[in-house]
């Protein structure tokens, strides 16, 4: 199978596992292909962390990090303990193995409840893919960060973090009875279609090479103008980043016309 065919299979398999989550799955795959981040708002038990974990399992060789944040969470829990050996050399360095700076895909539950010291570090990590570790600034391999919360942030200091999540979804419990029964009766899949990190990188490069026709830019400008009339304002960064989502729209997967998904998205 080609990487694109594998991606289509992963998409269909996830939809068979996560019922009434088709839009969320497409959003998660779009975020992964464009290397952006996804925020899920919803009550506990709606498979938020399970989706992130399952998606990571489909990427061979990818590291996954998951943590529940509270106001008492310490930087050591997220970024790693301080290296005693480095301290002997006056270098305040953390051992980041198996922690967030070492992850390709991460899931942070109740992300808006973390304290300010953790949030500031997360902002730099997810936006610039950089982590200040002791005397060095290292680049992290993070592809996509899944953030989850039971409610939208209200504090002004969280606005910057909220804006970093290009893709946002509100989820709830399964509504339809027949899908609820399917969920109860479902068995774990005997096989999983997987991608290697190299194949994923190839798909990400293919996404970046998708041309966007001029009417897409005009359409975004029209959307911005209409939203401004309703006093709904998005940052220039979000409008710029939205182009990547149009390029990797799930409608483009397997399509011979690279702009097919763009028309659907607009």
C-alpha positions, -999 to 999 in steps of 0.1 A, spaced: 0 0 0 11 35 -7 13 60 22 -19 77 9 -37 44 8 -26 36 43 -38 70 55 -72 63 40 -73 29 57 -64 45 91 -91 70 86 -118 44 80 -106 21 108 -107 50 133 -143 58 122 -153 22 129 -138 24 164 -148 60 174 -185 63 166 -201 97 159 -165 111 158 -161 114 120 -154 152 120 -131 149 150 -111 121 133 -108 142 101 -97 171 122 -71 150 140 -56 137 108 -56 172 93 -38 185 123 -13 156 121 -6 162 84 -2 199 88 17 197 121 -8 218 140 -26 212 173 -61 201 182 -83 211 212 -112 189 223 -138 203 246 -161 178 262 -171 158 294 -150 129 307 -154 96 290 -158 108 255 -127 90 242 -106 121 239 -73 105 252 -82 72 236 -82 88 201 -49 105 206 -33 72 219 -48 52 190 -36 77 164 -1 75 178 -2 37 177 -7 40 140 26 58 136 55 33 138 83 46 160 64 76 174 67 85 210 34 93 229 31 114 261 -1 118 281 -7 137 313 -36 151 334 -28 187 344 -38 203 376 -28 235 393 -5 213 415 13 197 385 50 203 386 74 210 357 92 178 365 61 158 357 58 173 322 93 181 312 114 157 332 135 158 364 165 179 368 198 161 359 220 158 390 250 152 368 244 184 349 240 203 381 276 194 390 286 214 360 263 243 369 238 234 342 201 233 352 192 206 326 162 183 326 162 146 316 134 147 290 133 110 281 96 99 278 84 133 287 67 160 266 99 173 249 106 138 237 71 131 222 59 131 186 22 131 197 10 143 231 -23 145 250 -26 170 278 -59 167 297 -74 197 314 -47 218 298 -60 251 310 -56 241 346 -18 241 346 1 268 365 17 297 346 52 283 347 42 252 328 19 271 304 47 295 294 70 266 286 42 248 267 35 279 246 71 280 233 72 242 228 40 239 208 44 271 187 81 272 179 88 235 186 116 246 209 124 237 245 148 257 267 168 231 285 196 244 307 221 262 286 207 250 253 176 255 233 167 222 217 142 214 189 115 190 198 100 163 175 64 172 184 40 167 155 6 173 171 -5 181 206 -40 171 217 -54 194 244 -86 186 262 -108 204 286 -142 201 301 -149 238 295 -136 268 276 -110 290 293 -123 322 308 -90 338 322 -74 363 299 -40 348 305 -51 317 287 -60 334 255 -26 329 239 -26 292 246 -62 289 233 -52 306 201 -24 281 195 -49 253 189 -58 258 152 -83 229 152 -111 229 179 -139 205 185 -167 201 210 -177 165 216 -204 148 237 -216 113 245 -229 91 218 -264 102 208 -279 75 185 -290 43 202 -278 20 174 -244 35 176 -244 32 213 -251 -5 210 -224 -9 184 -200 7 208 -210 -18 235 -206 -47 212 -174 -36 195 -143 -57 197 -107 -45 195 -94 -46 159 -71 -76 152 -50 -55 129 -40 -18 126 -29 -1 95 2 18 103 25 45 88 62 49 95 75 82 105 92 84 71 59 78 53 42 104 74 69 129 66 63 122 29 26 128 33 33 161 51 56 172 23 29 163 -2 5 184 17 28 214 16 31 209 -22 -7 211 -28 -14 243 -48 -41 266 -36 -60 285 -63 -65 322 -61 -102 319 -52 -92 302 -19 -74 333 -7 -103 356 -18 -127 332 0 -107 335 32 -107 373 29 -145 372 24 -149 350 55 -127 374 75 -147 404 64 -181 387 73 -168 376 107 -155 410 115 -189 424 108 -202 401 135 -175 412 159 -158 378 156 -120 383 153 -93 357 147 -56 364 147 -37 368 114 -17 337 125 -48 316 125 -59 327 90 -24 320 77 -23 285 94 -57 277 80 -42 274 46 -24 242 57 -57 227 67 -72 234 33 -42 217 17 -46 185 37 -84 184 38 -95 147 40 -114 152 8 -80 155 -9 -69 120 2 -69 98 -28 -82 126 -50 -67 133 -84 -76 169 -81 -56 187 -53 -81 215 -49 -112 192 -45 -110 194 -7 -104 231 -8 -137 238 -24 -155 215 1 -138 232 31 -149 267 20 
